[in-house]
């Protein structure tokens, strides 16, 4: 059981300023969550395989395929500072490592 003093301590550690009404509300809500976990702990899970997700999924990201774009000038036109050099056309970006 979580009491108001524990909610105040956690709020202090999290640098939260809670009103007395919020403290009461969170105390009730957190106790409701813990009661739910108590219900779950009563279930027999000895024959249930551990999982990391509630539903079975594989990698849901798209493959990262390299594709060329025919109109380089259109891409470079959208860049804030395109640079043309003897080696080709590039995006010029701010230096982020070392120096000013």
Residue, then its C-alpha position, 0 to 999 in steps of 0.5 A: x500500500x502506498x501512502x501520501x508520504x511516499x507519493x510526496x517523496x517520489x514527487x520530490x525526487x522527480x522534482x515535481x510540485x504536486x498540490x494536495x489534491x494531486x497527491x491524493x489522486x496519485x495515491x489512489x491511482x498508484x494503489x489501484x495499479x499495485x492492486x492490479x499487479x497483485x491480481x496478476x501475481x495470483x495467476x499460474x504462469x509456470x507453463x507460459x513462455x517468457x516474452x518481450x511483447x504482448x503479441x508476436x512480431x518480427x522486425x517491423x521496420x522497412x529495409x534500408x535500401x540504397x536508391x539513386x535519385x535522378x534529379x540531384x539539383x532538386x535535392x540540393x535546391x532544398x538544402x540550406x547551404x549546397x556546395x558544388x566542388x570539383x568532386x561533385x555536389x554535396x550538402x554542407x553541414x555545420x562542423x560539430x566535432x572539434x574546433x569552433 
